[in-house]
Amino acid sequence: MKNKRPIIIIALQVLPILLLLAATLSPLAPAIRWTVSSSSGSTSSTYGSALAFMFGGEVSSERAAYVNSGKMPLGISAYIMLLTSLTFLMFAEILRNKNSGFATIFILLSSAISLTSGIMFPCVHREAATALAAMISTPTDAVIRTLFENTTLRFGFIGPAIFQFIAAIASIAYAYASGLLSQAIVKKK
């Protein structure tokens, strides 16, 4: 009888893939929330999706719809890195039984790219404020600064970062717990 792998190893193997798939879909969620405070109270509008902010397209809120004709280079780079990380993790799964050394390299590369991309997603706040300024008025430095100070990122930009951090940690834990990491180190000696 073939020896069975522990359930925790299987969970650590599947979890990063599911998390990175969720991270690729979470930019469909609302991207940014703009809160305007005045003496009569405050009003908020949520704009989305994050993909429309990054790649251009229709950005709608509760009150209006705008067309974003610009692109967000940092956001696009982060999203491409997310897709690359997912691809590397899939390669690692394909190579896991055939060549554990390459599988380990792909897992570690995927984790490093995932962490980098996860850091980049929240850094798009200024780009998102600039894109919003271009959609609603003339994007002067004062308008962009005001929007930057009065907006917060929503799940469309924060979600991928959270999912990628957890996926990177789970990937490294899987490589360690399954023995892939130690097998790759032993083979080199």
C-alpha positions as CSV (number, residue, x, y, z in Angstrom):
1,M,0.0,0.0,0.0
2,K,1.3,3.4,-1.0
3,N,1.9,5.7,2.0
4,K,-0.6,8.5,2.3
5,R,0.4,12.1,2.6
6,P,-0.9,14.0,5.7
7,I,-3.9,16.2,5.2
8,I,-2.0,19.3,6.2
9,I,0.5,18.8,3.4
10,I,-2.4,18.4,0.9
11,A,-4.0,21.6,2.3
12,L,-0.7,23.5,2.1
13,Q,-0.4,22.3,-1.5
14,V,-3.9,23.4,-2.6
15,L,-4.3,26.6,-0.5
16,P,-1.8,28.8,-2.3
17,I,-3.3,28.0,-5.7
18,L,-6.8,28.8,-4.4
19,L,-5.6,32.0,-2.8
20,L,-3.8,33.2,-5.9
21,L,-6.9,32.4,-8.0
22,A,-8.9,34.5,-5.5
23,A,-6.3,37.3,-5.8
24,T,-6.7,37.3,-9.6
25,L,-10.5,37.8,-9.2
26,S,-10.5,40.3,-6.3
27,P,-9.7,43.3,-8.5
28,L,-13.2,43.0,-9.8
29,A,-14.3,44.4,-6.4
30,P,-14.6,48.1,-5.7
31,A,-11.3,49.9,-5.8
32,I,-11.4,53.2,-4.0
33,R,-13.7,55.1,-1.6
34,W,-13.9,58.9,-1.6
35,T,-15.2,60.6,1.5
36,V,-16.1,64.3,1.5
37,S,-16.6,66.0,4.8
38,S,-18.5,69.3,5.3
39,S,-20.2,71.2,8.0
40,S,-23.5,69.4,7.1
41,G,-21.9,65.9,7.4
42,S,-19.9,63.6,5.2
43,T,-20.8,61.8,2.1
44,S,-18.9,58.8,0.6
45,S,-18.7,57.3,-2.9
46,T,-17.2,54.0,-3.8
47,Y,-15.6,53.6,-7.2
48,G,-14.8,50.3,-8.9
49,S,-13.6,48.0,-10.2
50,A,-9.8,48.0,-9.6
51,L,-9.4,46.4,-13.1
52,A,-11.1,49.4,-14.7
53,F,-8.8,51.7,-12.8
54,M,-5.7,49.7,-13.8
55,F,-6.4,48.9,-17.5
56,G,-8.9,51.6,-18.3
57,G,-12.7,51.3,-18.8
58,E,-15.9,52.3,-17.2
59,V,-15.6,53.2,-13.5
60,S,-18.9,53.6,-11.8
61,S,-20.0,54.8,-8.4
62,E,-23.3,55.0,-6.6
63,R,-24.0,58.4,-8.3
64,A,-22.3,58.4,-11.7
65,A,-20.3,56.4,-14.2
66,Y,-17.0,57.7,-15.7
67,V,-14.7,56.4,-18.4
68,N,-11.1,55.9,-17.4
69,S,-9.0,56.3,-20.5
70,G,-5.7,56.2,-18.6
71,K,-3.7,53.3,-17.4
72,M,-1.9,52.6,-14.1
73,P,1.6,51.2,-14.8
74,L,2.2,50.1,-11.2
75,G,-1.2,48.4,-11.0
76,I,-0.7,46.7,-14.3
77,S,2.8,45.5,-13.2
78,A,1.4,44.2,-10.0
79,Y,-1.4,42.3,-11.8
80,I,1.0,40.8,-14.3
81,M,3.3,39.7,-11.5
82,L,0.3,38.1,-9.8
83,L,-0.5,36.1,-12.9
84,T,3.2,35.1,-13.2
85,S,3.2,33.9,-9.6
86,L,0.2,31.8,-10.3
87,T,1.7,30.4,-13.4
88,F,5.0,29.5,-11.6
89,L,3.0,27.8,-8.8
90,M,1.1,25.7,-11.4
91,F,4.5,24.7,-13.0
92,A,5.7,23.7,-9.6
93,E,2.6,21.4,-9.2
94,I,3.3,19.8,-12.6
95,L,6.9,19.3,-11.8
96,R,6.5,18.2,-8.2
97,N,6.7,14.4,-8.9
98,K,9.1,14.6,-11.9
99,N,11.8,17.0,-10.6
100,S,11.5,18.2,-7.1
101,G,14.5,20.6,-7.6
102,F,12.7,22.6,-10.3
103,A,9.5,22.4,-8.4
104,T,11.1,23.9,-5.3
105,I,12.7,26.7,-7.5
106,F,9.2,27.5,-9.0
107,I,7.6,27.5,-5.5
108,L,10.2,29.9,-4.1
109,L,10.1,32.1,-7.2
110,S,6.3,32.2,-7.0
111,S,6.5,33.2,-3.3
112,A,9.0,36.0,-4.0
113,I,7.0,37.3,-6.9
114,S,3.8,37.0,-4.8
115,L,5.3,39.0,-2.0
116,T,6.6,41.7,-4.3
117,S,3.3,42.0,-6.1
118,G,1.4,42.0,-2.8
119,I,3.5,45.0,-1.7
120,M,2.8,46.8,-5.0
121,F,-1.0,46.6,-4.9
122,P,-1.5,49.0,-1.9
123,C,1.1,51.3,-3.4
124,V,-1.2,52.2,-6.3
125,H,-3.2,54.6,-4.1
126,R,-1.6,57.8,-5.6
127,E,-2.1,56.4,-9.1
128,A,-5.8,55.6,-8.3
129,A,-6.3,59.2,-6.9
130,T,-4.7,60.6,-10.1
131,A,-7.0,58.5,-12.3
132,L,-10.0,59.5,-10.3
133,A,-9.0,63.2,-10.6
134,A,-8.6,62.8,-14.4
135,M,-12.1,61.4,-14.5
136,I,-14.0,63.9,-12.4
137,S,-12.1,67.2,-13.1
138,T,-8.8,68.6,-14.3
139,P,-6.0,66.7,-12.6
140,T,-4.0,69.5,-11.0
141,D,-1.5,68.8,-8.1
142,A,-3.9,70.3,-5.6
143,V,-6.9,68.1,-6.8
144,I,-4.7,65.0,-6.8
145,R,-3.4,65.7,-3.3
146,T,-6.9,66.4,-2.0
147,L,-8.2,63.2,-3.5
148,F,-5.3,61.2,-2.2
149,E,-5.9,62.5,1.3
150,N,-9.6,61.9,1.2
151,T,-9.7,58.4,-0.4
152,T,-9.1,55.0,0.9
153,L,-8.3,51.8,-1.0
154,R,-11.0,49.1,-1.0
155,F,-10.9,45.4,-1.5
156,G,-10.2,45.6,-5.2
157,F,-6.6,46.7,-4.3
158,I,-6.2,45.4,-0.8
159,G,-7.6,41.9,-1.4
160,P,-4.9,40.8,-3.8
161,A,-2.2,41.9,-1.4
162,I,-3.8,39.9,1.5
163,F,-4.3,36.8,-0.6
164,Q,-0.8,36.9,-2.0
165,F,0.9,37.3,1.4
166,I,-1.0,34.3,2.8
167,A,-0.3,32.3,-0.4
168,A,3.4,33.0,-0.2
169,I,3.6,31.9,3.4
170,A,1.6,28.8,2.6
171,S,3.8,28.0,-0.4
172,I,7.0,28.2,1.6
173,A,5.4,26.2,4.4
174,Y,4.4,23.5,1.9
175,A,7.9,23.4,0.4
176,Y,9.3,22.9,3.8
177,A,6.7,20.5,5.3
178,S,6.6,18.3,2.2
179,G,10.3,17.9,2.1
180,L,10.8,19.5,-1.3
181,L,13.0,22.2,0.2
182,S,15.3,19.7,1.9
183,Q,15.4,17.4,-1.1
184,A,16.5,20.2,-3.3
185,I,19.3,21.2,-0.8
186,V,20.5,17.6,-0.4
187,K,20.7,17.0,-4.1
188,K,22.9,20.0,-4.6
189,K,25.5,18.7,-2.1
